[in-house]
Amino acid sequence: MSTNRTFTMIKPDAVANGHIGAIINDITAAGFKIIALKYTKLTPETAGEFYAVHKERPFYTDLVSFMSSGPIVAAILEKDNAIEDFRKLIGATNPAEAAEGTIRQKYAKSIDANAVHGSDSDENAQIEGDFFFTAAERF
């Protein structure tokens, strides 16, 4: 069953480079409503928990290190067709392959420092949103 919510994170590279406001502007200009928003910093332990699905992958240790290297902005977004529309808005994981005008094309530096995370399914959007936000924190 498809839902109208997705989860995103503005990653440490985009936060450090001062892109929070521009990325949030791009998100809201694309018709997304912000349901929950949090500026926080992941510890290596919490980053490891969040990315546990990748624990056996060769990039896991570097990913956890990167995601705990600085503050992030976590958000739950709402819009019809949220998952698919947000994935289009952020662009390809590799910013060199991202379409013109996408968030990653504009703000990402590399495949590793790619500015934003976006849920890839309704199930993962729910899991990821629940990781960062209680029901009381959602509007």
PyMOL commands that set and color helices and strands:
alter all, ss='L'
color gray80, all
select helices_A, chain A and resi 12-16+20-29+44-50+52-54+60-67+82-90+95-97+103-107+122-132+135-137
alter helices_A, ss='H'
color red, helices_A
select strands_A, chain A and resi 5-10+33-41+71-78+116-118
alter strands_A, ss='S'
color yellow, strands_A
deselect
rebuild
show_as cartoon
